[in-house]
Amino acid sequence: MRSVHIPVLERIGNVGNWLGGGETLIVLCVALFLIGYLWKNETWRLAGFDGVVAHAIAGIAVQIPKHVIGRPRPRWTHQQAFEFGPSFQGGLDAFPSGHAAASFAVAAVLARYFPRGAWVWYGMALFVAMSRVIRGSHFLTDALAGATLGFIVGYVWVRPLKEWKESLLQALPRCLPLVIVVFSIVWVASHKPDIGSVGMIMQWTGVMLCLNGIGMRLFLTVKGPSKLKMLPSSLEIATVSIAFGLGMMSQSFFVVGLAVLAFLAWWLVHEEQEGWGGPSRLLNEIFHTCIVLVLMWTFHEIPGLIPLL
């Protein structure tokens, strides 16, 4: 990204950098608080207050891994060798992204108080996170880690603190599967495919597991588990089959482990749903099937696409 100099792209990155800056987010939250206070609107007032606090907590939280890990920023990667480790030196504080963490923390708060605009808040936070990569200020993994940390902080803070454990268990399944999928795609794209027998076996095993899981979920949706007298864990079996399958298609045991983590995060709060029949449920399942098929195609086509390793 640092070798690409496109004026429009650079301006977009600058806008995202400004939008996710501490001053901008604080002004936004304070404005919400003042509007709520003057108009006696409790929702706006609390949104502003919780936004400021979540922003502060996220800002403090990222400083610990930043200086303990000491990951060099992209501009330092031209050096022949560098080491990770505790450091307070400027430029050795890339992981995680502070802009991404603060933006997602505030977005999680706003999504709680103004749920109809959730796509807007998270869309803007995502724009901020990606702008940090576009500007060459962070690696993609820095942005992912910052976004995850910020979302968890905002999600937990905006709910009753005495229920923080339950809130944490609800937050993890909402962010980890998506983060792990994105990271896995980057991992696969930056590693050459295994053309040997082990790689081929893993890939075709993954295809079969994915198709098996898709078939099971569609079958359960059309017929209904109660009518088929299937085990209560049928949905879990189908989902873990898809998770393992996608991991195997990557030809990487590391990604397989991440796929397991994604499934565990989903399983922590999943409850068996009633009323599997009906057009709406079938359309929902078809939508998720399309997503899985796209991921299968992606894992098959992109290995080694980015010549990093």
Beta strands, then each sheet from edge to edge (+ up, - down):
end
